[in-house]
Amino acid sequence: MDDLIIIESELFKRYDNLKFGFSTKIGGVSPPPLNLNLSYSTGDKPENVKINRRLFFKKLDIDEERVTFQKQVHSSNVRYSELPQFIDGCDAIYTDKKNNFLAVSVADCIPVFLYSPETNVIAGIHAGWKGTSAEIVFSTISKLKQDYHINCKKLLAYIGPGICLDHYEVGNEVAELFNEDEKKQYGDKYLLDLKKANFNQLVKSGLSEENIETSELCTYCNPGLFHSYRRDGLKAGRMLGIIGLLKYL
């Protein structure tokens, strides 16, 4: 079993009060191509997932009991997490509590993580095409403005590994929901750039571009590193991204 690899954010690494990590498929006890699958909804054996999660959270040096998970439903629903728990039916969670680590599960969709150093607020967002077209990132930040009066110019964002434009083909009915700079025609279909679409929502929300970090890693293009539903279908596992406050600034 290979050692686990954790993807980090250069922006978030500047803050020692912040814990962040994004898993890959390397390591784990599940049979290939699941490997380090961290989801119970993939057909993997539950005992394998349990061990994989234990390995991942040990690598991050956090207790799984301190994690807030969400049942992601490709919505624009945003929920507050006061304490570690399971939240059903949402795709964005936020908290101002320390030692409450927010989890986002993906296998091509775009994970977006937010951190406000001024107000000690964090958020984890799952943005597939449905959530992105419904502007879930914009809605999450609007909620943070409402609840905490955050200064968006000082808000930090990390757009994590996800599928790239070259491999995300959609029909016209989906493409027409997005701006021209977020898609490219491909025969009678379109290629959709979900990272660009979510970047645009961050800028629309008032973030400074220098406070937005976008991973260039594509889940589809890296079969040895990431799970990808578009590439592997029902055989695909899931990664987890985790963000949490260790202490208040």
C-alpha positions in Angstrom: 0.0 0.0 0.0 1.5 3.3 -1.1 1.7 6.3 1.2 -1.2 8.7 1.0 -0.7 11.9 -0.8 -2.5 15.1 0.4 -3.1 18.0 -2.0 -2.5 21.3 -0.2 -3.4 25.0 -0.9 -0.6 27.5 -1.1 -3.0 30.2 0.1 -4.2 28.3 3.1 -0.8 27.1 4.1 0.0 30.7 5.2 -2.4 30.2 8.2 -1.3 27.9 11.0 -4.8 28.1 12.6 -6.3 26.5 9.5 -6.3 22.8 8.6 -6.8 21.8 4.9 -6.2 18.8 2.8 -7.6 17.1 -0.3 -7.2 13.4 -0.9 -6.1 11.5 -4.0 -6.7 7.8 -4.9 -3.2 6.8 -3.9 -3.0 4.4 -1.0 -6.0 2.8 0.7 -7.1 -0.8 1.0 -9.9 -1.0 -1.6 -9.2 -3.0 -4.8 -8.2 -1.0 -7.9 -9.5 1.3 -9.2 -11.1 2.3 -5.9 -7.9 2.3 -3.9 -8.3 5.2 -1.4 -12.0 5.5 -1.9 -13.6 7.6 0.9 -17.3 7.3 0.1 -19.8 4.7 1.3 -22.0 5.3 -1.8 -19.7 3.7 -4.5 -20.4 0.0 -4.0 -17.1 -0.4 -2.1 -17.1 -2.6 1.0 -18.0 -0.5 4.0 -15.1 -2.0 6.0 -12.7 -0.8 3.3 -14.1 2.7 3.4 -13.8 2.8 7.1 -10.1 1.9 7.0 -9.5 4.3 4.1 -11.1 7.1 6.1 -9.1 6.2 9.2 -5.9 6.4 7.1 -6.8 9.7 5.5 -7.8 11.4 8.8 -4.7 10.1 10.5 -2.6 11.7 7.8 -4.4 15.0 8.4 -4.1 14.5 12.2 -7.7 15.0 12.9 -10.4 12.9 14.5 -13.2 11.7 12.1 -15.7 12.4 14.9 -14.8 16.1 14.4 -15.9 16.1 10.8 -19.2 17.5 9.3 -20.3 15.5 6.3 -23.0 16.5 3.9 -25.3 14.4 1.7 -24.6 16.1 -1.6 -27.6 16.3 -3.9 -26.4 18.7 -6.7 -28.4 21.6 -5.3 -27.7 25.2 -4.3 -28.6 24.5 -0.7 -26.3 26.2 1.9 -26.3 25.0 5.5 -24.6 26.2 8.8 -22.8 23.6 10.9 -22.6 24.5 14.6 -20.9 21.2 15.5 -19.6 18.1 13.7 -22.6 16.3 12.2 -24.1 14.8 9.1 -26.3 17.2 7.1 -28.7 15.9 4.6 -29.6 17.5 1.3 -27.1 20.3 0.8 -23.9 21.1 -1.2 -22.4 23.9 0.8 -21.6 24.1 4.5 -20.0 26.8 6.6 -19.0 27.3 10.2 -17.4 29.7 12.6 -16.6 27.0 15.2 -13.1 25.6 15.7 -12.4 21.8 15.5 -15.4 21.4 13.2 -13.9 20.1 9.9 -16.0 20.5 6.8 -16.0 17.7 4.2 -16.6 18.0 0.5 -16.8 14.8 -1.6 -16.0 14.8 -5.3 -15.0 12.7 -8.3 -15.0 15.4 -11.1 -17.3 18.1 -9.7 -15.5 21.2 -8.5 -14.7 21.6 -4.8 -14.5 25.2 -3.6 -13.2 26.2 -0.1 -13.5 29.6 1.6 -11.7 31.2 4.5 -12.2 34.6 6.1 -9.3 35.4 8.4 -11.0 38.5 9.7 -14.1 36.7 10.9 -12.8 33.1 11.4 -15.4 31.6 9.0 -14.8 28.7 6.6 -17.0 27.0 4.0 -16.8 23.9 1.8 -18.7 23.8 -1.4 -19.5 21.0 -3.9 -20.2 22.5 -7.4 -21.3 20.2 -10.2 -22.9 21.8 -13.3 -26.3 22.0 -11.5 -24.9 23.7 -8.4 -22.7 25.9 -10.5 -25.5 27.0 -12.8 -27.6 27.8 -9.7 -24.6 29.9 -8.5 -24.0 28.0 -5.3 -20.7 29.7 -4.7 -22.3 33.2 -5.0 -25.1 32.0 -2.7 -22.7 30.8 -0.1 -20.7 34.0 0.0 -24.0 36.0 0.1 -24.9 34.0 3.2 -21.5 34.8 4.8 -22.0 38.5 4.0 -25.4 38.4 5.6 -24.4 36.5 8.7 -20.9 37.8 9.3 -20.6 41.0 7.3 -17.4 39.7 5.8 -15.1 41.9 3.6 -15.0 39.9 0.4 -11.8 41.7 -0.7 -10.0 39.8 2.1 -11.9 36.5 1.6 -9.6 33.6 0.4 -10.8 30.9 -1.9 -9.3 27.6 -3.2 -10.8 25.9 -6.3 -9.6 22.3 -6.0 -8.9 19.5 -8.4 -11.8 18.8 -10.8 -12.6 17.9 -14.4 -11.1 20.2 -17.0 -12.8 21.8 -20.0 -11.3 19.3 -22.5 -13.1 16.4 -20.9 -16.4 17.8 -19.8 -18.8 17.5 -22.7 -22.3 18.7 -22.3 -25.4 19.2 -24.4 -26.8 22.5 -25.5 -29.4 22.5 -22.8 -26.7 22.6 -20.2 -24.3 24.9 -22.1 -26.9 27.6 -22.5 -26.9 28.0 -18.7 -23.3 29.3 -18.8 -21.5 32.4 -20.0 -19.6 32.4 -23.3 -16.2 32.4 -21.6 -17.1 29.3 -19.6 -17.7 27.0 -22.6 -16.4 26.0 -26.1 -18.4 24.5 -28.9 -17.4 21.0 -29.8 -19.3 19.7 -32.9 -22.9 19.7 -32.0 -21.9 19.6 -28.3 -20.1 21.9 -25.9 -17.1 21.6 -23.6 -17.8 23.2 -20.2 -15.2 24.9 -17.9 -16.6 24.5 -14.4 -13.5 25.9 -12.8 -13.8 29.1 -14.8 -17.5 29.3 -14.0 -16.9 29.1 -10.3 -13.9 31.5 -10.5 -16.3 34.0 -12.2 -18.7 33.6 -9.3 -16.0 34.3 -6.8 -15.0 37.5 -8.6 -18.7 38.5 -9.0 -19.0 38.1 -5.2 -16.2 40.6 -4.7 -13.1 38.5 -4.2 -9.8 39.8 -5.3 -8.2 37.6 -8.0 -5.0 37.4 -6.1 -7.0 35.8 -3.2 -8.2 33.0 -5.5 -6.1 29.9 -6.0 -7.2 27.5 -8.7 -5.7 24.0 -8.9 -4.6 23.1 -12.5 -5.1 19.4 -11.7 -7.8 17.6 -13.7 -9.4 14.6 -12.2 -10.1 13.0 -15.6 -6.6 13.5 -16.9 -4.8 11.9 -14.0 -6.0 8.3 -13.7 -3.2 7.4 -11.3 -3.9 10.2 -9.0 -7.6 10.9 -8.9 -11.0 9.3 -9.1 -13.2 10.4 -12.0 -16.8 9.5 -12.6 -16.7 10.7 -16.2 -13.7 8.4 -16.8 -14.5 5.4 -14.7 -18.3 5.5 -14.3 -19.7 3.3 -11.6 -16.2 2.0 -10.8 -15.1 5.5 -9.6 -14.3 6.2 -6.0 -14.5 9.6 -4.3 -12.0 12.0 -2.9 -12.6 14.2 0.2 -11.5 17.8 0.7 -11.4 18.9 4.4 -11.2 22.4 5.9 -11.3 23.3 9.5 -10.2 25.9 12.1 -7.8 24.8 14.8 -8.0 28.0 16.7 -9.2 31.6 16.2 -7.0 34.4 15.0 
